[in-house]
Amino acid sequence: MSELLKVSSNPHIRSKATTNGIMTAVIIALLPATGFGIYNFGIRALLVVLTTVASTVLTEALFGLYKKKTTVTDMSAVVTGLLLALNLPVSIPLWMAALGGVFAILVVKMLFGGLGQNFMNPALAARCFLLISFPSQMTNFDCDAYTGATPLAALKAGESVNITDMIVGHTAGTIGETSMIALLIGACILILLGVIDLRIPGSYIVTFLLFAGIFGGHGFDPAYLAAQLAGGGLMLGAFFMATDYVTRPITIKGQYLYGIFLGVMTGIFRIFGPGAEGVSYAIILGNLLVPLIEKLTRPTAFGKGGKRHEK
Amino acid sequence: MSKVTERLYNGLVKENPTFVLMLGMCPTLAVTTSAINGLGMGLTTAAVLALSNMIISVFRKIIPNRVRIPAFIVIIASFVTVIQLLLEAYIPALNDALGVYIPLIVVNCIILGRAESYAYFNPPIPSLFDGVGMGLGFTVALTCIGAVRELLGAGTIFGFGVMPDSYTPIGIFVLAPGAFFVLACLTALQNYIKLKGEKAGKDRSRFQSGCNEDCMNCSDSGCARRFYDTGAEKKEGEN
């Protein structure tokens, strides 16, 4: 009897995946983009990365000491710090980068209950906090390597852009967003390791391309669409931040819906908004809608709902 | 404690309208972009609150229960109109800075709340001081929020530069999200101090309700401590 029936309490399906393992995989996947950012923008980029990572890890550790519950070993603070650094321009004053890290961990994550309870992606919330607080420093992409506008701003102003440079990453922008190739390598690592799947990034990017094609004013011009795809934080956002486990919907239908919403919002921000970029605001708005999306797409339990058979 | 000081203490600390009762959030969040705006809004509201409380209390026996809300609104609106005309005449700068939020004092929850819960049942003098206490509590809260937001968001307090020149203002604090951050932090701080005081046995609300630490024979059913009395549990266990 005991061989046939195994009585145990739930959860019945267990996975070997650990928070630590997933976070380490994300860090490894972010390394190509980080490396390219340091190569592209110089040693100061490394300094910005180290500052944000140190500030997020330190904040998490200190909060852990205060709460007498150590959570810093799950590596999530490192991921937040790294993602935040990749979203900052290289010329940002270091104290602002550190302040962003503190805000991400303390206000967005820990005050809401720590990892798993935050309703917003901490790195993106910190980026938006910095963007609203210090608009001039956050949109100053002048550095030793490049001066002038980002490719997306140039595209919006009607100037021509070099697509090859944009795909390789030899352009102005935030530290981690410029190189499409490096980001795609990281994305492939995450997909092969099974950390993320293509539901959200796929529906996000396809929706955005359709939107840009219809409303962008250039029709389905391949050069224009390629520039929209490679420019700005779309790749970084779609593969690394929209797929954040905590702030994405858990239902499969909901994930498609979420991706479509992000695509439409990014399109609206980029094409009709005053700025050239809109990925971070789109994802934050999407994060806020996640509870509603989950409620809408909640699957019916077995035996519930459906039509009753009439006699 | 005399009735007057008790009312003032109640409004300023024990039932501070902003940090404890969480009333009047609309002006609290909207106009506290600087300390001077917070102070102006607070004092304007305090004046309306004290006067309307007193008049409502004077007329409390002739206002029929059924139409009391329209009657309150008429009294409050009259005072708001008077105050607005005075501001326009004598402090036009403050009037411009506060804008539409001055006429909106009419619908401020604190004023209607005090009229409903206190002035309608109590004599004029305590009602006046209830209004003064609540108004000053509101003023202190708004000035604190405004000062913190101005300090972080612009580097000044009441327009005086207090931060070194190298300080870069954190712009978000004078925008709407900053109001929520600062209000939440100050409320948390206030709760922290209060809890600390309670732990040290200095909880004033206990003495005011005439607590003799004997919850079994106490008639105060509103006391939160009643259900946490460790002595009572022990007695039950012995039985």
HADDOCK unambig.tbl for C-alpha pairs under 7 A between the chains (distance, minus, plus):
assign (segid A and resid 132 and name CA) (segid B and resid 171 and name CA) 6.68 0.50 0.50
assign (segid A and resid 132 and name CA) (segid B and resid 172 and name CA) 5.72 0.50 0.50
assign (segid A and resid 133 and name CA) (segid B and resid 170 and name CA) 4.90 0.50 0.50
assign (segid A and resid 133 and name CA) (segid B and resid 171 and name CA) 4.06 0.50 0.50
assign (segid A and resid 133 and name CA) (segid B and resid 172 and name CA) 4.49 0.50 0.50
assign (segid A and resid 134 and name CA) (segid B and resid 170 and name CA) 6.56 0.50 0.50
assign (segid A and resid 134 and name CA) (segid B and resid 171 and name CA) 6.37 0.50 0.50
